[in-house]
Amino acid sequence: MTTNPRRAFSRAVTLLAVAGTAAAVLAAPATAAEVDQVVTRVSAADRAAALAHWTPERMRQWVGEDWLPPAEKLGRLWDGPVPAGVGRLFFTAEPGVDESCTATVVPSSSKDVALTAGHCVNGGLDRFDNPIKIVNVVFVPGYDRGKAPYGVFPVRAFAWSATYSGPMSGTDDDAVLALDPVGGRHAADVAGTQDVSFAQPPSPVDTTILGYPVSRLAGGEALLSCARPATLEVNSVLSDWKTDCDLSGGSSGGPWLRNFDPATGRGTVFGVTSRGTMTEDGVTQDLTSAAFTDPVRALYERAGQL
């Protein structure tokens, strides 16, 4: 598949943002699997390289590009401070394609865990069946128009459930990130967290979706939100939450929140943005979130030990 808005036709696609031309993401994970999860650990040298790579100028590289999809009509620029724990995830898919997603700090024993979509850190295979390695992974909670109010957190490890088979799959499209503290400060302490629940809410459920779509509205530089009902759709292959929210590429991994209070900026995560249907003009027609499962719960519960 491709995430280039000029070439994404009316079909389900993963919603990460890609610099310039498209990066192909096609199949299975490429890192060593533990018994029931796939873990990638990032060396200290590679974490330092990631911090050096993501300069403020590079983070803003998408702004003003003519290939960006049109501005959202349902999604709105978030008015006020970025809600607790929400931020922008930056990374590079080798051989050198910069990309971005959205992630959220969630409660953990380490105080350094964020939740995102599996396809944001699982590159799959290229057209020659070679693994696409994901490098230069950093998370910026509270990101707003180039500002990093809590610092830039290098990712020391990331993992997804072994039940997630790669970017072409919508099942268990979730991942956890283990972050390095910055200046001795833990992400949860400085940026706050959103609660997480694995209990399935009744369908439909009033939902607030947050993300950093790289569209002409803000080029990924500002947080957008949708407040829409989400409906659970179940078939023989997938259990997905679905809504008509139109956030574009870059919103992948953003939280789906119930009982969200705009005054406090907090709610309960029951899913993350996984995929969307796009027209030939790059307009997102709907979003889906993989329903949380027991393997994803187990992944989350161990994330503080990464």
C-alpha positions, 0 to 999 in steps of 0.5 A: 500500500502507499500513504502518498495522498496523491496515489491513495485511492478509495480503499483502506490504508494505514494512516501514517505520514510520509515525507515525499514519495511513498514508502511501501509497507507490505507484510510481516514484522522483521524483528526477533519475537519473544514468546507472545510479543515482538520486541525491538530494543534500540541501542544507546548510540542509535537513540543518540542518532535519533535525537540528532536526526530530528531537528526542529526543522526536520520535524516541520518538513511537511508544512506547505507541501503541495502533495498534502491531502485537503484540509479536514472538514470534520476534524478541528484544530484543538483549541488549548493545551494539548491533552495529557500524554498526547504527542507526535511520534517521529521515525524513519523507515529505511532506506531513509523515508521520514514518517510521523504518527501519533502516540499517547503516554499511558499509566505504567510501572516505569512511567515511560510507556506510550501507546500507538499503532502497530504499523507505526513501528512495524515496517513490514517488507519492501517489494523485494521481500526485504524487511523495512527497518524502523529507526530514529524513533522519538516521541514528543508529548505536547507537540505544538507547531514545532514546540516540544514543551516536555522535551524529545523522548528517544524510544529505547524499545518498542513492541507489538503482540505476536498476533499482529502480522504486519501493516496489511493486517488490521488485527491487533494493530497496536504497539507500545513504546518504552521511552528514555527519561529526559533530564531525569524526568519520566514522560508520565510525570511531566506530560501526564497520561490518559487512562486505558480500558480493555473493557469493551464499551457499548456500541455506539460510543461517543468518541473523541479522536486525537491526532496529528494529521499531515494535511493542508490544515496544519501539516502535522504541526498542530493537534486535531480532534474529532468528536464522533460516535464510533460503532463496533463492526464484527466479522469473521476476520476483524473486530473494528471500531469505525467512525466517519472522522476524516483525519488524514495520514499522521493520525495513526496511533492517535487515541480513541477516548471515551468519557473525554472531558475537554475541560481537563483534557482527559478520558479513557483510551479504548483503541487507537487509529489504525486505518482509513478509507481514502478517495483518489484526492487523498480525502479520508472518508472514515477511520477504524480502530482495532478492538482491544484483545487479550493479547494487546492487554498482555502487551500493555501490562508488560510494557513497563518492563521493556 
